[in-house]
Amino acid sequence: MAARKTTPPPSEPQEETGPAPVPEPQDPAPSTPAEPPEPDVVEEQPTEEEPQAPTAVEAAYVEALQREREGYTRYGRKDRAADVEAELKRLGAPLERAVTRPPETA
């Protein structure tokens, strides 16, 4: 027959505890407000950021605006060309686009 395992009796009798004691309310906050702690953030001096290269979508948008401006200029729509120029300036893009043409042959 196999030996039966038994658990040994506890060395110390355990007492049943009641509900946890409720902490007593403390006095209200002092009349003078505490100063906020100093921030851990060190203020950095503003530096001039390098301009970032435009994304492909931004470059395509600028190219489209430049073509649109050329069309307005070609057909004498100065008011619309001025609106497109304002958008190009807002984007920081050059007003003239680089045009590469094939070499002329004789």
C-alpha beads as a LAMMPS data file, in Angstrom:
LAMMPS data file: protein, C-alpha beads

106 atoms
105 bonds

1 atom types
1 bond types

-500.0 500.0 xlo xhi
-500.0 500.0 ylo yhi
-500.0 500.0 zlo zhi

Masses

1 110.0

Atoms # bond

1 1 1 0.000 0.000 0.000
2 1 1 1.236 3.539 -0.809
3 1 1 2.020 5.975 1.938
4 1 1 -0.450 8.798 2.287
5 1 1 0.868 12.343 2.347
6 1 1 -0.367 14.528 5.100
7 1 1 0.207 18.173 5.752
8 1 1 1.838 18.976 9.041
9 1 1 -0.237 20.999 11.507
10 1 1 0.527 24.731 11.559
11 1 1 3.205 25.678 14.033
12 1 1 1.295 28.685 15.301
13 1 1 -2.445 28.968 15.457
14 1 1 -3.685 31.608 13.038
15 1 1 -6.110 34.152 14.337
16 1 1 -8.952 35.430 12.294
17 1 1 -8.715 39.156 11.667
18 1 1 -11.610 41.495 11.265
19 1 1 -11.975 44.249 8.710
20 1 1 -8.988 46.542 8.140
21 1 1 -8.948 49.584 10.417
22 1 1 -10.204 52.801 8.856
23 1 1 -7.626 55.624 8.956
24 1 1 -8.725 58.624 10.936
25 1 1 -9.321 61.834 8.959
26 1 1 -6.506 64.335 9.110
27 1 1 -6.782 68.029 9.793
28 1 1 -7.612 70.188 6.777
29 1 1 -4.756 71.597 4.695
30 1 1 -2.750 74.442 6.242
31 1 1 -3.926 77.972 5.471
32 1 1 -0.873 78.794 3.337
33 1 1 -0.713 76.836 0.090
34 1 1 2.425 74.828 -0.513
35 1 1 4.646 76.047 -3.333
36 1 1 4.663 73.792 -6.372
37 1 1 7.857 71.826 -6.854
38 1 1 10.359 73.221 -9.313
39 1 1 10.109 71.643 -12.743
40 1 1 12.777 69.189 -13.791
41 1 1 12.714 70.495 -17.355
42 1 1 15.606 72.687 -18.394
43 1 1 14.611 75.459 -20.757
44 1 1 16.565 75.228 -23.966
45 1 1 17.586 78.233 -25.971
46 1 1 15.672 78.469 -29.246
47 1 1 17.817 77.407 -32.144
48 1 1 17.327 77.925 -35.816
49 1 1 15.961 74.714 -37.225
50 1 1 17.159 73.433 -40.551
51 1 1 14.466 73.393 -43.199
52 1 1 13.261 69.890 -43.899
53 1 1 13.159 68.476 -47.404
54 1 1 9.637 68.353 -48.822
55 1 1 7.918 65.015 -49.095
56 1 1 6.985 63.630 -52.496
57 1 1 3.389 64.765 -52.019
58 1 1 4.453 68.299 -51.053
59 1 1 6.853 68.477 -54.002
60 1 1 4.098 67.364 -56.384
61 1 1 1.737 69.974 -54.905
62 1 1 4.311 72.740 -55.376
63 1 1 4.944 71.597 -58.954
64 1 1 1.208 71.666 -59.688
65 1 1 0.898 75.168 -58.217
66 1 1 3.789 76.385 -60.360
67 1 1 2.182 74.944 -63.512
68 1 1 -1.140 76.504 -62.517
69 1 1 0.532 79.880 -62.012
70 1 1 2.194 79.671 -65.441
71 1 1 -1.171 78.977 -67.067
72 1 1 -2.828 81.923 -65.327
73 1 1 0.041 84.186 -66.344
74 1 1 -0.088 82.971 -69.956
75 1 1 -3.788 83.808 -70.253
76 1 1 -3.668 87.096 -68.349
77 1 1 -5.402 85.957 -65.133
78 1 1 -3.236 88.079 -62.840
79 1 1 -5.662 87.900 -59.908
80 1 1 -5.584 84.103 -59.848
81 1 1 -1.829 84.042 -60.429
82 1 1 -1.428 86.270 -57.350
83 1 1 -3.480 83.804 -55.252
84 1 1 -1.271 80.925 -56.382
85 1 1 1.872 82.964 -55.637
86 1 1 0.581 83.616 -52.120
87 1 1 0.154 79.859 -51.578
88 1 1 3.650 79.181 -52.922
89 1 1 5.086 81.802 -50.548
90 1 1 3.189 80.263 -47.627
91 1 1 4.780 76.914 -48.444
92 1 1 8.217 78.517 -48.781
93 1 1 8.560 77.285 -52.347
94 1 1 10.296 79.167 -55.149
95 1 1 7.929 81.044 -57.437
96 1 1 9.705 79.875 -60.564
97 1 1 10.073 76.212 -61.289
98 1 1 13.147 74.663 -62.737
99 1 1 12.475 73.829 -66.358
100 1 1 14.692 71.386 -68.126
101 1 1 14.310 71.359 -71.877
102 1 1 15.906 69.005 -74.303
103 1 1 18.779 70.525 -76.252
104 1 1 17.744 72.183 -79.508
105 1 1 18.853 70.449 -82.623
106 1 1 19.586 72.246 -85.881

Bonds

1 1 1 2
2 1 2 3
3 1 3 4
4 1 4 5
5 1 5 6
6 1 6 7
7 1 7 8
8 1 8 9
9 1 9 10
10 1 10 11
11 1 11 12
12 1 12 13
13 1 13 14
14 1 14 15
15 1 15 16
16 1 16 17
17 1 17 18
18 1 18 19
19 1 19 20
20 1 20 21
21 1 21 22
22 1 22 23
23 1 23 24
24 1 24 25
25 1 25 26
26 1 26 27
27 1 27 28
28 1 28 29
29 1 29 30
30 1 30 31
31 1 31 32
32 1 32 33
33 1 33 34
34 1 34 35
35 1 35 36
36 1 36 37
37 1 37 38
38 1 38 39
39 1 39 40
40 1 40 41
41 1 41 42
42 1 42 43
43 1 43 44
44 1 44 45
45 1 45 46
46 1 46 47
47 1 47 48
48 1 48 49
49 1 49 50
50 1 50 51
51 1 51 52
52 1 52 53
53 1 53 54
54 1 54 55
55 1 55 56
56 1 56 57
57 1 57 58
58 1 58 59
59 1 59 60
60 1 60 61
61 1 61 62
62 1 62 63
63 1 63 64
64 1 64 65
65 1 65 66
66 1 66 67
67 1 67 68
68 1 68 69
69 1 69 70
70 1 70 71
71 1 71 72
72 1 72 73
73 1 73 74
74 1 74 75
75 1 75 76
76 1 76 77
77 1 77 78
78 1 78 79
79 1 79 80
80 1 80 81
81 1 81 82
82 1 82 83
83 1 83 84
84 1 84 85
85 1 85 86
86 1 86 87
87 1 87 88
88 1 88 89
89 1 89 90
90 1 90 91
91 1 91 92
92 1 92 93
93 1 93 94
94 1 94 95
95 1 95 96
96 1 96 97
97 1 97 98
98 1 98 99
99 1 99 100
100 1 100 101
101 1 101 102
102 1 102 103
103 1 103 104
104 1 104 105
105 1 105 106
